[in-house]
Amino acid sequence: MKNVLVVGSTGQIGSELTMTLRRQIPEGNIVAGYIPGAEPKGILAESGPSAIANVCDGKQLAEIVEKYNIDTIYNLAALLSAVAERKPLLAWDIQMNGLLNILEIAREKNCAVFTPSSIGSFGPNTPHMNTPQDTIQRPRTMYGVTKVATELLSDYYFHKYGVDTRSVRFPGLISNVTLPGGGTTDYAVEIYYAAVKGEEFVCPLKAGTFMDMMYMPDALKACVDIMNADPSRLIHRNGFNVASMSFDPEIILASIRQYYPDFKMRYEIDPVRQSIADSWPDKLDDSCAREEWDWKPSYDLDTMTQDMIKCLKIKFDIK
């Protein structure tokens, strides 16, 4: 990777990935792609080039790729699970028609493409514990449907045209920098904010709802490592299970109470998010990622909790 376009650069993953790539590839052009109304701000805007990059506008994307001699595209444009259920047609347009635009440009311009998949690509018939890399995928959400289709279409362009497509199936992502925007796993970010601010937390998922989660530094590492991996070792490509930790609301509450013993949480179950969470795996088997490109996370729940609290206290200037 030298010249990279990050589509969706102001989102939860994109904002941090863009800065990570700029630090790691200072000699390259790391272009922050955005849509009007979600312009880069602060250091994201000041530290490198940016461009309007609507995935549904193939001509616009092609012009960016040509102008900056892009060799790698990170396609992070998507509506998250809960939002996609409210706007299924828009989710399909962004995640499928947008991907097709990017893959066609990659085919013509010889770019590598990373389009993340998700635990949302699995469904209620998938084995929930130690979910295999290769297993049944029958999701019942538009988000999940588009993620399965993303994996298949990316594989098709690799086998048919030789486009270097790669991806991972992300679990829920937890960041101290950027808030998520409408995902089923968002509670695992919001609970830390409530704790540090001294607020009671209202949990939308019931106790006993286990889901795979990952701290953002590990997610960023996965994004970079898979694109730098030796292609001769890759068997699966789209997309690899990656895992780090699995917990339910009571377990993350206990982890936070090590630092805030009086922290209070109550439950108000959101039936939409609960039904989505119930259809997802409790824990992924990521042995293929470990074998094919040496994937290994750095954080578990306790080390993540310690770092989240430290960073959020600095963010909100809390002693």
C-alpha positions as CSV (number, residue, x, y, z in Angstrom):
1,M,0.0,0.0,0.0
2,K,1.2,3.5,-0.9
3,N,-1.7,5.6,-2.1
4,V,-4.9,4.7,-0.4
5,L,-8.6,5.9,-0.6
6,V,-10.6,5.4,2.6
7,V,-14.3,5.6,1.7
8,G,-16.3,6.5,4.8
9,S,-13.3,8.2,6.4
10,T,-15.3,10.1,9.0
11,G,-17.1,7.0,10.4
12,Q,-16.2,5.0,13.5
13,I,-13.6,2.9,11.7
14,G,-12.6,5.2,8.9
15,S,-11.7,8.2,11.1
16,E,-9.1,6.2,13.0
17,L,-8.0,4.0,10.1
18,T,-7.2,7.1,8.0
19,M,-4.9,8.5,10.7
20,T,-3.3,5.1,11.3
21,L,-2.4,4.8,7.6
22,R,-1.1,8.3,7.4
23,R,1.2,7.6,10.3
24,Q,2.4,4.3,8.8
25,I,2.7,5.5,5.2
26,P,3.9,9.1,5.5
27,E,5.3,9.1,2.0
28,G,1.9,8.2,0.4
29,N,-1.4,9.8,-0.3
30,I,-4.0,8.6,2.2
31,V,-7.2,10.2,0.9
32,A,-10.1,10.8,3.3
33,G,-13.2,10.1,1.3
34,Y,-16.4,11.5,2.7
35,I,-20.0,12.5,1.7
36,P,-21.4,16.1,2.1
37,G,-22.5,16.7,5.6
38,A,-19.9,14.4,7.0
39,E,-16.8,16.4,6.2
40,P,-13.4,15.6,7.9
41,K,-12.6,17.9,10.8
42,G,-9.6,18.8,12.8
43,I,-6.5,16.8,12.3
44,L,-8.3,14.4,9.9
45,A,-8.8,17.3,7.6
46,E,-5.5,18.9,8.1
47,S,-3.1,16.0,7.9
48,G,-3.7,14.8,4.4
49,P,-5.9,15.1,1.2
50,S,-9.6,14.6,1.3
51,A,-12.3,14.3,-1.4
52,I,-16.0,13.8,-1.8
53,A,-16.4,10.1,-2.4
54,N,-20.0,8.8,-2.7
55,V,-19.9,5.1,-3.4
56,C,-23.0,5.4,-5.5
57,D,-21.2,7.7,-7.9
58,G,-18.8,5.6,-9.8
59,K,-17.5,8.4,-12.0
60,Q,-16.6,10.5,-8.9
61,L,-14.7,7.5,-7.4
62,A,-12.8,6.8,-10.6
63,E,-11.6,10.5,-10.8
64,I,-10.2,10.2,-7.2
65,V,-8.4,7.0,-8.0
66,E,-7.0,8.5,-11.2
67,K,-5.9,11.8,-9.5
68,Y,-4.1,10.3,-6.6
69,N,-2.9,7.1,-8.3
70,I,-4.7,5.0,-5.8
71,D,-3.6,1.4,-5.4
72,T,-5.8,0.3,-2.4
73,I,-9.4,1.2,-1.5
74,Y,-10.9,0.7,1.9
75,N,-14.6,0.6,1.4
76,L,-16.2,1.4,4.7
77,A,-19.4,2.9,3.5
78,A,-22.4,1.2,5.2
79,L,-25.5,1.6,7.3
80,L,-25.1,-0.3,10.5
81,S,-27.5,-3.0,11.6
82,A,-30.2,-1.2,13.4
83,V,-30.3,1.7,11.0
84,A,-30.3,-0.6,8.0
85,E,-33.5,-2.3,9.3
86,R,-35.2,1.1,9.3
87,K,-33.8,2.0,5.8
88,P,-33.3,-1.4,4.0
89,L,-33.4,0.0,0.4
90,L,-30.8,2.7,1.2
91,A,-28.7,0.1,2.9
92,W,-28.8,-2.1,-0.2
93,D,-27.9,0.8,-2.5
94,I,-24.9,1.9,-0.4
95,Q,-23.6,-1.5,0.4
96,M,-24.2,-3.4,-2.9
97,N,-24.4,-0.9,-5.7
98,G,-21.6,1.1,-4.0
99,L,-19.4,-2.0,-3.8
100,L,-20.1,-2.9,-7.4
101,N,-18.8,0.6,-8.4
102,I,-15.7,0.1,-6.3
103,L,-15.0,-3.4,-7.7
104,E,-15.4,-2.2,-11.3
105,I,-13.0,0.7,-10.7
106,A,-10.5,-1.7,-9.0
107,R,-10.8,-4.1,-12.0
108,E,-10.0,-1.3,-14.4
109,K,-7.3,0.5,-12.3
110,N,-5.7,-2.6,-10.7
111,C,-6.5,-1.6,-7.1
112,A,-6.8,-3.9,-4.0
113,V,-10.0,-3.6,-2.1
114,F,-10.9,-4.1,1.5
115,T,-14.7,-4.2,2.3
116,P,-15.4,-5.4,5.8
117,S,-17.9,-8.1,6.6
118,S,-19.4,-8.7,10.0
119,I,-20.8,-11.1,12.6
120,G,-24.0,-9.8,11.1
121,S,-23.4,-12.1,8.1
122,F,-24.4,-15.0,10.3
123,G,-28.0,-16.0,11.2
124,P,-30.0,-17.9,13.8
125,N,-29.1,-21.3,12.1
126,T,-25.4,-20.6,12.4
127,P,-23.6,-22.5,15.3
128,H,-23.3,-19.8,18.0
129,M,-20.3,-21.1,19.9
130,N,-16.9,-21.2,18.2
131,T,-18.7,-20.3,14.9
132,P,-16.6,-21.9,12.1
133,Q,-15.0,-19.9,9.3
134,D,-17.0,-21.9,6.8
135,T,-20.6,-22.4,7.9
136,I,-24.2,-21.7,7.1
137,Q,-24.9,-18.0,6.6
138,R,-28.6,-17.1,6.5
139,P,-29.0,-13.7,8.2
140,R,-32.5,-12.2,8.7
141,T,-31.5,-8.5,8.5
142,M,-30.8,-6.3,5.5
143,Y,-27.4,-5.5,7.0
144,G,-26.6,-9.2,7.2
145,V,-27.8,-9.9,3.7
146,T,-25.6,-7.2,2.3
147,K,-22.6,-8.5,4.2
148,V,-23.0,-12.0,2.9
149,A,-23.5,-10.6,-0.6
150,T,-20.4,-8.5,-0.1
151,E,-18.3,-11.5,0.7
152,L,-19.6,-13.4,-2.4
153,L,-19.2,-10.5,-4.8
154,S,-15.7,-9.7,-3.6
155,D,-14.8,-13.4,-4.0
156,Y,-16.3,-13.3,-7.5
157,Y,-14.2,-10.4,-8.6
158,F,-11.1,-12.1,-7.3
159,H,-11.7,-15.4,-9.0
160,K,-13.2,-13.9,-12.2
161,Y,-11.0,-10.9,-12.7
162,G,-8.1,-11.3,-10.3
163,V,-9.0,-8.2,-8.2
164,D,-7.1,-8.4,-4.9
165,T,-10.1,-8.4,-2.6
166,R,-9.7,-9.1,1.1
167,S,-11.9,-8.7,4.2
168,V,-12.6,-9.6,7.8
169,R,-15.8,-10.3,9.7
170,F,-15.7,-7.7,12.4
171,P,-17.3,-8.3,15.8
172,G,-18.8,-5.3,17.7
173,L,-16.1,-2.6,17.8
174,I,-15.4,-0.4,20.8
175,S,-13.7,2.9,20.5
176,N,-12.8,5.8,22.8
177,V,-12.5,8.2,19.8
178,T,-15.6,8.0,17.6
179,L,-19.1,7.0,18.7
180,P,-20.8,4.3,16.6
181,G,-23.9,5.1,14.6
182,G,-26.8,2.7,15.0
183,G,-25.3,-0.8,15.5
184,T,-26.6,-3.6,17.7
185,T,-23.3,-3.7,19.7
186,D,-23.2,0.1,20.4
187,Y,-24.1,-0.5,24.0
188,A,-20.6,-1.8,24.7
189,V,-19.3,1.7,23.8
190,E,-22.0,3.8,25.4
191,I,-21.7,2.0,28.8
192,Y,-18.1,3.3,29.2
193,Y,-19.2,6.8,28.4
194,A,-21.9,6.6,31.0
195,A,-19.6,5.2,33.7
196,V,-16.9,7.9,33.2
197,K,-19.5,10.7,33.2
198,G,-21.1,9.3,36.4
199,E,-24.5,8.5,34.7
200,E,-26.8,5.6,35.0
201,F,-26.7,3.3,32.0
202,V,-29.8,2.0,30.3
203,C,-28.9,-1.3,28.6
204,P,-31.0,-2.2,25.5
205,L,-30.0,-5.9,25.5
206,K,-30.9,-8.4,28.2
207,A,-28.4,-10.1,30.5
208,G,-27.0,-13.3,29.0
209,T,-26.7,-11.8,25.5
210,F,-23.2,-12.8,24.5
211,M,-21.6,-11.3,21.5
212,D,-18.0,-11.1,20.1
213,M,-16.4,-7.7,20.6
214,M,-13.1,-6.0,19.7
215,Y,-11.2,-2.9,20.9
216,M,-10.6,-0.5,18.0
217,P,-6.8,-0.7,18.1
218,D,-7.1,-4.4,17.3
219,A,-9.6,-3.7,14.6
220,L,-7.3,-1.2,12.9
221,K,-4.4,-3.7,13.2
222,A,-6.6,-6.3,11.4
223,C,-7.5,-3.8,8.6
224,V,-3.8,-3.1,7.9
225,D,-2.4,-6.6,8.5
226,I,-4.7,-8.4,6.1
227,M,-3.9,-6.0,3.3
228,N,-0.2,-6.5,3.9
229,A,-0.4,-10.3,4.2
230,D,1.4,-12.6,1.8
231,P,-1.3,-13.4,-0.8
232,S,0.1,-16.9,-1.4
233,R,-1.0,-17.8,2.1
234,L,-4.6,-16.6,1.8
235,I,-7.2,-19.3,1.3
236,H,-10.4,-17.5,2.4
237,R,-9.9,-13.8,1.6
238,N,-13.6,-12.7,2.0
239,G,-14.0,-12.7,4.8
240,F,-12.0,-14.0,7.8
241,N,-13.5,-14.5,11.2
242,V,-11.5,-12.3,13.7
243,A,-12.1,-12.4,17.4
244,S,-10.8,-10.9,20.6
245,M,-13.3,-11.2,23.5
246,S,-16.9,-12.3,24.1
247,F,-19.1,-11.0,26.9
248,D,-22.7,-10.1,28.0
249,P,-23.9,-6.9,29.7
250,E,-23.3,-8.3,33.2
251,I,-19.7,-9.2,32.4
252,I,-18.8,-5.8,31.0
253,L,-20.6,-4.2,33.9
254,A,-18.5,-6.2,36.4
255,S,-15.3,-5.1,34.5
256,I,-16.3,-1.4,34.8
257,R,-17.2,-1.8,38.5
258,Q,-13.6,-2.6,39.3
259,Y,-13.0,1.1,38.7
260,Y,-16.5,2.5,39.5
261,P,-18.0,0.3,42.2
262,D,-21.2,2.4,42.5
263,F,-21.9,2.5,38.7
264,K,-25.6,1.7,38.1
265,M,-27.1,0.0,35.1
266,R,-30.8,-1.0,34.4
267,Y,-32.4,-2.7,31.5
268,E,-34.8,-1.4,28.9
269,I,-34.8,-4.0,26.2
270,D,-35.0,-2.8,22.6
271,P,-36.8,-5.7,20.8
272,V,-35.3,-4.9,17.4
273,R,-31.7,-4.9,18.7
274,Q,-32.4,-7.9,20.9
275,S,-33.7,-9.9,18.0
276,I,-30.7,-9.0,15.9
277,A,-28.3,-9.9,18.8
278,D,-30.0,-13.2,19.4
279,S,-29.4,-14.2,15.7
280,W,-25.6,-13.5,15.9
281,P,-22.8,-15.7,17.2
282,D,-21.7,-15.7,20.8
283,K,-18.1,-16.5,19.9
284,L,-16.2,-16.8,16.6
285,D,-13.5,-19.3,15.7
286,D,-10.8,-17.2,14.1
287,S,-8.2,-20.0,13.7
288,C,-8.1,-19.5,9.9
289,A,-7.0,-15.8,10.3
290,R,-4.4,-16.9,12.8
291,E,-3.0,-19.6,10.4
292,E,-3.2,-17.7,7.1
293,W,-2.0,-14.2,8.1
294,D,-0.9,-14.5,11.7
295,W,-3.8,-12.6,13.3
296,K,-3.5,-12.1,17.0
297,P,-5.4,-9.5,19.1
298,S,-3.6,-7.4,21.8
299,Y,-6.5,-6.6,24.1
300,D,-8.9,-8.6,26.3
301,L,-11.8,-7.2,28.3
302,D,-9.8,-6.1,31.3
303,T,-7.0,-4.4,29.4
304,M,-9.6,-2.7,27.2
305,T,-11.6,-1.5,30.2
306,Q,-8.5,0.0,31.8
307,D,-7.5,1.8,28.5
308,M,-11.1,3.0,27.7
309,I,-11.5,4.6,31.1
310,K,-8.1,6.2,31.0
311,C,-8.7,7.7,27.5
312,L,-12.2,8.8,28.2
313,K,-11.2,10.6,31.4
314,I,-8.6,12.5,29.4
315,K,-11.2,13.2,26.7
316,F,-13.7,14.7,29.1
317,D,-11.0,16.2,31.4
318,I,-12.1,14.2,34.4
319,K,-9.6,13.7,37.2
